[in-house]
């Protein structure tokens, strides 16, 4: 869950700087996930809340030995400042990863390395949006992106999502209605593959339609794709960026396929936007850390990363199957779309129940989830919860869903 943390919830009493903060600091809110962190990490609590990858397939020992050598052999680079655009070697490396989703027409110079995709989302919002501008986004939406949009005082306008991903008609309607209101629509933010939190994937048929609408109205598409290689059957989908190089900014990350602790991700953007992103990166962090970038390159150059991703897929598939089966057994009165990849099940709970109100009772029963309200800006979502199957073992998943059912069964009776 630490992958989605934002500012801690702490309210500082009698803060002498209370009147001095910028308006954008007022707009910052703690994520509901962060607020849960302390309880959900208690060893007696089964956490179905966090989006942390399970790292056991990483060859820690061998990798550490290679890194130790790299830090000596290439010490003058690894311990030094680097380029704001990112290490050229790693920018070259990521081309082979993007090729797996059909992005072929690019070179290392088209890539910008960031401190995780979270930094990338901050950069694109920073260069595109003034306060009051509109970002269109799937509802429910990735909580970390909402945090960024909030901190830049952006108006987030919901676009409908169904079992086939973003609904193109809803995207078009939102552009038209926002423009009628005189609003500047700056971009569409979409997570097309194995959505966080909804678990759904944009159908291959819808992809060209979404791009057609974006072109028609000259609206940029920000494609956030950290889960694309985690399809349970090894299936991949053509990236929106593979179909349109001019109107799409693409983000992907090593967080879910290798390790989030490295804080390394990348972006691909049309030349003008890329130039601004590099300037913004320079202003914000000077440069992404060489040590992390070179560690990732050392891993990619020396290990069979395709096999490792494949092993992860198998493991996540088993966990998803376990959760799906447990839900059918213990919570048959809930509904959900079984995901084909990724980390999450978006569970619709029976009418009359409130996932946010129920959470303290769930924690008492030693199970944690994220209430659906965390994934909306407008207070919706109490009829859903996000369950993650990535980190808990199958046994823990079974037990967690069983505990959840005791809480929900009791709520339904009251
Ligand atoms: N986008 C989405 C949809 C995510 O789920 C996450 C991580 N939970 C991120 C971006 C951020 O990833 P990173 O660790 O690269 O900052």
Boltz pocket constraint, residues with backbone or C-beta under 6 A from the ligand:
constraints:
  - pocket:
      binder: B
      contacts: [[A, 3], [A, 4], [A, 51], [A, 115], [A, 116], [A, 117], [A, 118], [A, 119], [A, 142], [A, 144], [A, 191], [A, 196], [A, 224], [A, 226], [A, 252], [A, 253], [A, 254], [A, 255], [A, 260], [A, 264], [A, 265]]
      max_distance: 6.0
